[in-house]
Amino acid sequence: MVVFDDVSFGYGEQPVLRDLSLRIDRGQVVAIMGGSGSGKTTLLKLIGGQLRARTGRVLVDGDDVGTMNETTLYGMRRKLGMLFQFGALFTDLSVYDNVAFPLRERGKLPESVVRDLVLMKLHAVGLRGAAQLMPAELSGGMARRVALARAIALDPAIMLYDEPFTGLDPISLGVTGQLIRELNDALGGASIVVTHDVAESLAIVDYVYFLADGAVVAQGTPDEVRASTHPFVKQFINAEPDGPVPFHRDAEPYATALNLERP
């Protein structure tokens, strides 16, 4: 469903991705993990065509995003669903109208059909009873689930999740993770989850790619990742303060900085 073939990208003179290769197949939930600034969100933007690779190819359902014109690009985006980090609900629209928005914007369905689809998607995330509430009346976890209902409104073939677990309490986090897995299986598509949450992600995904300095430094199934002796993976999985990603930024000796050294 998604293939990165030796993709490189950068902002100005600053490289972000370097000869990146990975693939996500139909039916898979794949996690993209790595430290801040490793290129995870840039990867999602390349899939959606917001950015174009400098070198290499990004394929979505077999088509090269880099060669698409505006019309083809918008057609390809109909295959994508996106859950933003904090939901990004329209604050002046009700829950119902938030979920109805893509159906009205990108289709010409009768309102009776829109209603049935909205209630179906809200039911899938357990919030049919919240249809008439406003976003300000929702908890963080409920808002994330409404955003998920909106993201799947058009039954996308590929779901993109940008830090879906950020800021959630343990119950909401577990519910969101379960929904990601169940909805992927129900839709029969593929899901890409950009995340820092190790425990929840390894419980639901099929495969993991670790990014560092814009490249894949490790990859594997959840069991392979847990058993990995790779220094970066081990540090990331175990939340160790020091390792390949150092706790201290390069600086002059501490004693020198404090003028503690004596002649």
C-alpha positions in Angstrom: 0.0 0.0 0.0 2.9 2.4 0.8 6.5 2.1 -0.4 9.5 4.4 0.2 12.2 3.5 -2.3 15.5 5.2 -1.4 13.8 8.5 -0.5 15.8 11.5 0.5 14.4 14.9 1.6 15.6 18.0 3.3 14.6 21.6 4.2 17.1 23.9 2.5 20.5 22.6 3.3 19.3 20.5 6.3 18.8 16.9 5.4 15.8 15.1 7.1 15.5 11.8 5.4 18.5 9.9 3.9 18.0 7.0 1.4 14.9 5.8 3.3 13.3 2.5 2.3 10.3 0.9 3.9 7.0 -0.7 3.0 3.6 -1.1 4.5 1.3 -3.9 3.1 -2.4 -4.2 3.1 -3.7 -5.4 6.5 -0.7 -4.2 8.4 -0.6 -1.7 11.3 3.0 -0.3 11.2 4.6 1.9 13.8 7.2 4.5 12.9 9.2 5.4 16.0 12.2 7.6 16.7 13.3 10.7 18.6 12.0 14.2 17.9 13.4 15.5 14.7 14.1 12.1 13.2 11.7 12.7 10.2 8.6 10.8 11.3 6.0 13.6 10.5 7.9 14.5 7.3 7.3 10.9 6.2 3.5 11.4 6.6 3.7 14.6 4.6 5.5 12.8 1.8 2.8 10.2 1.7 0.1 12.9 1.4 2.0 14.8 -1.2 2.4 18.0 0.9 6.1 17.5 0.3 7.9 15.9 -2.6 11.0 13.7 -2.3 14.3 15.1 -3.6 15.4 11.7 -4.7 13.7 8.3 -4.7 10.1 7.4 -5.0 7.1 7.4 -2.7 4.4 5.0 -3.9 0.9 5.0 -2.6 -1.2 2.0 -3.8 1.3 1.6 -6.6 1.3 5.2 -7.9 4.3 7.5 -7.6 3.2 10.6 -5.5 6.2 12.6 -6.9 4.8 12.5 -10.5 1.2 13.4 -9.7 -0.4 16.6 -10.9 -2.9 18.5 -8.7 -5.9 16.6 -10.0 -4.3 13.1 -9.6 -3.0 14.1 -6.1 -6.4 15.1 -4.8 -7.8 11.8 -6.2 -5.0 9.8 -4.4 -5.8 11.7 -1.1 -9.3 10.2 -1.2 -7.6 6.9 -0.2 -6.1 8.5 2.9 -7.5 9.1 6.4 -5.6 11.3 8.8 -5.8 11.5 12.6 -3.9 14.6 13.8 -2.0 14.7 17.0 -4.7 16.5 19.0 -7.7 15.7 16.9 -8.0 19.1 15.1 -11.8 19.1 15.4 -13.6 22.2 14.0 -14.5 23.9 17.3 -17.6 25.7 15.9 -19.2 22.5 14.5 -21.0 19.8 16.5 -19.6 16.3 16.8 -22.2 15.2 14.2 -21.2 18.0 11.7 -17.5 17.3 12.3 -17.9 13.7 11.1 -20.3 14.7 8.3 -17.9 17.3 7.0 -15.8 15.1 4.7 -18.9 13.3 3.5 -20.5 16.6 2.5 -17.3 18.2 1.2 -16.1 15.3 -1.0 -19.4 13.6 -2.1 -22.9 14.4 -3.2 -24.8 12.1 -1.0 -28.4 12.7 0.2 -28.5 14.1 3.7 -30.3 10.9 4.8 -27.4 8.8 3.7 -24.9 11.2 5.4 -26.9 10.8 8.6 -26.7 7.0 8.5 -23.0 7.1 7.8 -22.2 9.6 10.5 -24.1 7.6 13.1 -22.4 4.4 11.9 -18.9 5.9 12.3 -19.8 7.4 15.7 -21.2 4.0 16.8 -17.9 2.4 15.7 -16.0 4.6 18.2 -18.6 4.3 20.9 -19.8 7.9 20.7 -23.2 7.8 18.9 -24.7 9.3 22.0 -22.4 12.4 21.8 -23.5 13.4 18.3 -25.0 16.7 19.3 -22.3 17.8 21.7 -19.8 20.5 20.8 -16.0 19.8 20.9 -15.6 22.0 24.0 -17.9 19.6 25.8 -15.7 16.6 25.1 -12.9 15.1 27.2 -9.5 14.7 25.4 -10.1 11.0 24.8 -13.6 11.6 23.4 -12.3 14.3 21.1 -9.7 11.9 19.8 -12.3 9.3 19.1 -14.5 11.8 17.3 -11.6 12.8 15.2 -11.0 9.1 14.4 -14.7 8.7 13.3 -14.2 11.7 11.0 -11.0 10.2 9.6 -12.7 7.0 8.7 -15.8 8.6 7.3 -14.9 7.8 3.7 -13.6 4.3 4.5 -9.9 5.2 3.6 -7.6 2.4 2.3 -4.7 3.9 4.3 -4.9 5.5 7.7 -2.2 7.9 9.0 -1.9 8.5 12.7 0.3 11.3 14.0 1.0 10.7 17.7 -2.5 9.3 18.4 -1.8 8.5 22.1 -0.4 11.9 23.2 -2.0 13.4 26.3 -4.5 10.5 26.9 -5.2 8.9 30.2 -4.6 5.1 30.5 -8.2 4.2 29.7 -8.5 6.5 26.7 -5.1 5.4 25.5 -6.1 1.7 25.6 -9.4 2.4 23.9 -7.7 4.4 21.1 -5.1 1.6 20.5 -7.8 -1.0 20.4 -9.8 1.1 17.9 -6.8 1.6 15.6 -6.3 -2.2 15.4 -10.0 -3.1 15.0 -10.7 -0.4 12.4 -7.7 -1.4 10.4 -8.9 -5.0 10.4 -12.5 -4.0 9.6 -11.5 -1.7 6.7 -9.0 -4.2 5.3 -6.5 -1.4 4.6 -3.2 -0.3 6.1 -2.3 1.9 9.0 0.8 3.9 9.7 1.2 5.1 13.4 3.8 7.7 14.2 4.3 7.4 17.9 6.5 7.6 21.0 4.3 5.3 23.0 6.2 2.0 23.2 4.0 -0.2 25.3 0.7 0.6 23.6 2.1 0.5 20.1 3.9 -2.8 20.5 0.6 -4.3 21.7 -1.3 -3.5 18.5 1.2 -3.2 15.5 2.5 -5.9 13.2 5.8 -4.2 12.4 8.0 -1.4 13.6 10.5 0.9 11.9 12.9 3.0 14.0 14.2 6.2 12.5 17.3 8.1 13.6 19.1 10.9 11.7 16.6 10.4 8.8 17.3 6.7 8.2 15.9 3.4 9.3 18.3 2.1 11.9 16.3 -0.9 13.0 13.1 -2.7 12.2 11.2 -5.8 13.1 8.1 -7.4 14.6 7.1 -6.4 18.2 8.7 -9.6 19.5 12.0 -8.9 17.6 12.0 -5.3 18.8 11.6 -6.4 22.5 14.4 -8.8 22.1 16.7 -6.5 20.2 20.2 -5.7 21.4 20.6 -2.8 19.0 21.8 0.1 21.1 19.3 2.6 19.8 16.3 0.2 20.0 17.3 -0.9 23.5 17.7 2.7 24.7 14.3 3.7 23.2 12.3 0.7 24.3 13.7 0.8 27.9 13.6 4.7 28.1 17.2 4.8 29.1 18.6 8.3 29.6 21.9 7.8 27.9 23.1 5.8 24.9 23.3 6.5 21.2 21.0 9.5 21.9 23.1 11.2 24.6 21.6 12.9 27.7 24.2 15.7 27.6 24.7 17.9 24.6 28.3 18.4 23.6 29.8 21.2 25.7 33.0 22.3 27.4 34.0 20.4 30.5 31.6 21.1 33.4 34.4 22.1 35.8 35.7 24.6 33.2 32.3 26.1 32.7 31.9 26.6 36.5 35.5 27.9 36.9 36.3 25.1 39.3 39.6 24.1 37.8 42.6 25.6 39.6 45.9 26.3 37.9 
